[in-house]
Amino acid sequence: MSIPLFLRDSCYDVKTGAKLKGNKDCIYPFGIDPIWYLAKNELSFFNSFKMKLAVILGVLQMSLGVCMKAVNSIYFKRWLDFYHEFIPQIVLLWVLFGYMDVLIILKWLTNYEGKEGKAPSVISMMINMGLKRG
């Protein structure tokens, strides 16, 4: 856990947690609004955020490793490795986990205020993709 930086005032009242009257469309400019550190569900919120961020960074790191493997196979002229290892690996990685990263980012960027129960579950969507074939 890190120490919050109060770069500017929060959009929420510290005592009640409700939005301030003058800030109907207030969005914290960078990072996470520091008022989250005072919320009752702080631990579950930050754990969920860190887990999703770790998945995104992990997919980026795995993509870099697979692309380095492709560069090596091109450099050493191992075309069999390039066509039968690199291409299936990168396609599978980006189709499954790249799609999951896109779902996570889209969920972060969508405003579900007032309809919190309708926010999709990324885990359920990934399971259904395998079980229901789409």
C-alpha positions in Angstrom: 0.0 0.0 0.0 1.3 3.5 -0.8 0.7 6.8 0.8 -1.9 8.9 -1.0 -1.0 12.1 -2.6 -3.6 14.8 -2.2 -2.9 16.6 -5.4 -6.2 18.4 -5.2 -9.4 18.3 -3.2 -11.6 15.2 -3.5 -15.0 15.3 -5.2 -16.5 13.6 -2.1 -17.2 14.8 1.4 -14.8 13.1 3.8 -17.4 12.6 6.6 -20.4 11.3 4.6 -18.7 9.9 1.5 -21.4 11.7 -0.6 -20.6 13.8 -3.7 -20.2 17.5 -3.0 -23.1 19.5 -4.3 -21.0 21.7 -6.7 -19.1 18.8 -8.2 -21.7 16.8 -10.1 -19.3 15.7 -12.8 -16.1 15.8 -10.8 -13.4 13.4 -11.9 -10.1 13.0 -10.1 -7.5 14.0 -12.6 -4.8 11.4 -12.1 -4.6 8.2 -10.1 -7.1 7.2 -7.4 -9.1 9.7 -5.4 -7.5 9.7 -1.9 -11.0 9.5 -0.3 -10.9 5.8 -1.1 -8.4 5.4 1.8 -11.1 6.3 4.2 -13.8 4.0 2.7 -15.1 0.9 4.4 -14.4 -1.2 1.3 -10.9 0.2 0.8 -9.2 -3.2 1.1 -11.4 -5.0 -1.4 -11.2 -2.0 -3.9 -7.5 -1.8 -3.8 -6.9 -5.5 -4.0 -9.2 -5.7 -7.0 -7.4 -2.8 -8.6 -4.0 -4.2 -8.0 -5.0 -7.6 -9.3 -6.3 -6.2 -12.5 -3.3 -4.0 -13.0 -1.0 -7.0 -12.4 -2.9 -9.0 -15.1 -2.4 -6.1 -17.6 1.3 -5.7 -16.8 1.8 -9.5 -16.9 0.2 -9.7 -20.4 2.5 -6.9 -21.6 5.6 -8.6 -20.2 4.6 -12.0 -21.7 4.0 -10.3 -25.0 7.5 -8.7 -24.9 9.0 -12.1 -24.1 7.2 -13.8 -27.0 8.2 -11.0 -29.4 11.8 -11.4 -28.3 11.6 -15.1 -29.1 10.3 -14.1 -32.6 13.3 -11.7 -33.1 15.7 -14.5 -32.1 14.1 -17.0 -34.4 14.3 -14.5 -37.3 17.9 -13.6 -36.4 19.0 -17.2 -36.3 16.8 -18.0 -39.4 14.8 -20.7 -37.5 11.7 -20.3 -39.6 10.0 -23.4 -38.2 10.2 -21.9 -34.7 8.8 -18.6 -36.0 5.8 -20.0 -37.8 5.0 -22.9 -35.5 5.9 -21.4 -32.1 5.8 -17.6 -32.2 2.6 -17.1 -34.2 0.4 -19.6 -32.3 1.7 -18.3 -29.0 1.1 -14.6 -29.7 -2.3 -15.3 -31.2 -3.4 -17.3 -28.2 -2.0 -14.8 -25.8 -3.6 -11.8 -27.4 -6.9 -13.5 -28.2 -7.5 -14.7 -24.7 -5.6 -12.4 -22.3 -5.5 -9.4 -24.6 -9.3 -9.6 -24.8 -9.4 -9.8 -21.0 -7.2 -6.7 -20.7 -9.5 -4.8 -23.1 -12.5 -5.8 -21.0 -10.8 -4.6 -17.8 -9.9 -1.3 -19.4 -13.4 -0.8 -20.8 -14.9 -1.5 -17.5 -12.6 1.1 -15.8 -13.6 3.7 -18.4 -17.3 3.1 -18.3 -19.4 5.1 -15.8 -21.8 2.7 -13.9 -23.0 5.3 -11.5 -26.6 4.6 -10.6 -26.5 1.1 -12.3 -23.8 -0.6 -10.3 -25.5 -4.0 -10.5 -25.3 -4.0 -14.3 -21.5 -3.8 -14.4 -20.3 -7.0 -16.2 -18.0 -9.5 -14.5 -14.8 -10.0 -16.4 -14.2 -13.4 -14.9 -17.7 -14.6 -15.8 -17.3 -13.3 -19.4 -14.0 -15.2 -19.7 -15.5 -18.4 -18.4 -18.5 -18.1 -20.6 -16.2 -17.5 -23.6 -14.8 -21.0 -23.0 -17.9 -22.9 -21.9 -20.5 -21.3 -24.2 -18.1 -20.8 -27.2 -18.4 -17.0 -27.3 
